[in-house]
Amino acid sequence: MNLSIRQLATFREVMRSGSISEAARTLGRTQPAVSSTIAGLETELELKLFMREQGRLVPTPEAEFFLEEAEAILKRLEISKRTLRGLANREHGQLRIASIPEVASDFLPNSLSRFIADKPSVKVALASRTSSEIEELIAAQQFDIGFTETPRARNSFDQIDFDLECMCAIPATDPLASKEVITPTELDGYPLALLHSEHRSHKQTLARFRDAGVNFNQRFELQTALPGLRFVEAGLCALICDMITAYKAQEDGRLGMGPPMIVFRPFRPRIQNSLSILTPTHRPISIVAKDFCEFLSAEVEAIRSTMVRKVA
């Protein structure tokens, strides 16, 4: 059986209008063309769909039954057309994103909210994972996008790298706040908050203190930098944190509406904290995923440019 969409649409219109002539007028076709289409449909189905009684076109019981099937098929086709148009217009789709916790809890949800604000049919799955887990998930094509610490290059994923650096957060009332740049010497014995000992920023910070020959006094060990801001607010420590955390703290007014309780200064020698956007190499990502990669890249680059100007 080889039914066509035109046959189904023509049949539905004849059933709705009750006549060949009305159906032809509605469809913008000739009566012979409509009659021929119905005849072809009856041949395909091996069923009589209409009878003529006293000059009237009367549908058979089989036609009444088949109408439900035809309408269901045509409705599904229309939904599919709308979905495909939505995909092409970036109105539909799904984003599956795996991110390190440092940005999954605040920065990334804010970026996603801005991106999908005018895309009500785009669905999002956001998972917080470690850097090594994200690499494997993207390599295995289980997620569309990974946002993580810059990994070693691999054939199984493509990456966009961002050369960022760490900042030093200091209580605004501390004499160190008057410094333009913070070095290990200024923090000799000063209580510090840092990410856990396996994090690359922790290892770099420890190395800087050792090279300077000064006392490294870590008071708080953190999984993400965000909670450390509260300790700095309370005047308990300084915090070595990433640029994104520093930027968001300033942008969101996270530190209150009055005079700032924390200031951010560049740390020297530089502590690198580069991030990357990963996508699978061997599976094309969707249009909406490509668009979000570009959107996210622009947001991260804007933060980097803003903070670099502040620390220059």
Stockholm file with secondary structure:
# STOCKHOLM 1.0

chainA/1-312         MNLSIRQLATFREVMRSGSISEAARTLGRTQPAVSSTIAGLETELELKLFMREQGRLVPTPEAEFFLEEAEAILKRLEISKRTLRGLANREHGQLRIASIPEVASDFLPNSLSRFIADKPSVKVALASRTSSEIEELIAAQQFDIGFTETPRARNSFDQIDFDLECMCAIPATDPLASKEVITPTELDGYPLALLHSEHRSHKQTLARFRDAGVNFNQRFELQTALPGLRFVEAGLCALICDMITAYKAQEDGRLGMGPPMIVFRPFRPRIQNSLSILTPTHRPISIVAKDFCEFLSAEVEAIRSTMVRKVA
#=GR chainA/1-312 SS CCCCHHHHHHHHHHHHHSSHHHHHHHHTCCHHHHHHHHHHHHHHHTSCCEEEETTEEEECHHHHHHHHHHHHHHHHHHHHHHHHHHHHTTSEEEEEEEECHHHHTTHHHHHHHHHHTTCTEEEEEEEECCHHHHHHHHHTTSCSEEEEECCCCCTTEEEEEECCBEEEEEETTSGGGGCSSBCTTTTTTCEEEEECTTSHHHHHHHHHHHHHTCCCEEEEEESSSTTHHHHHHTTSCEEEEEHHHHHHHHHTTTTCSSSCSEEEEEBSSCCBCCEEEEEESSSCCCHHHHHHHHHHHHHHHHHHHHHHHHHC
#=GC SS_cons         CCCCHHHHHHHHHHHHHSSHHHHHHHHTCCHHHHHHHHHHHHHHHTSCCEEEETTEEEECHHHHHHHHHHHHHHHHHHHHHHHHHHHHTTSEEEEEEEECHHHHTTHHHHHHHHHHTTCTEEEEEEEECCHHHHHHHHHTTSCSEEEEECCCCCTTEEEEEECCBEEEEEETTSGGGGCSSBCTTTTTTCEEEEECTTSHHHHHHHHHHHHHTCCCEEEEEESSSTTHHHHHHTTSCEEEEEHHHHHHHHHTTTTCSSSCSEEEEEBSSCCBCCEEEEEESSSCCCHHHHHHHHHHHHHHHHHHHHHHHHHC
//
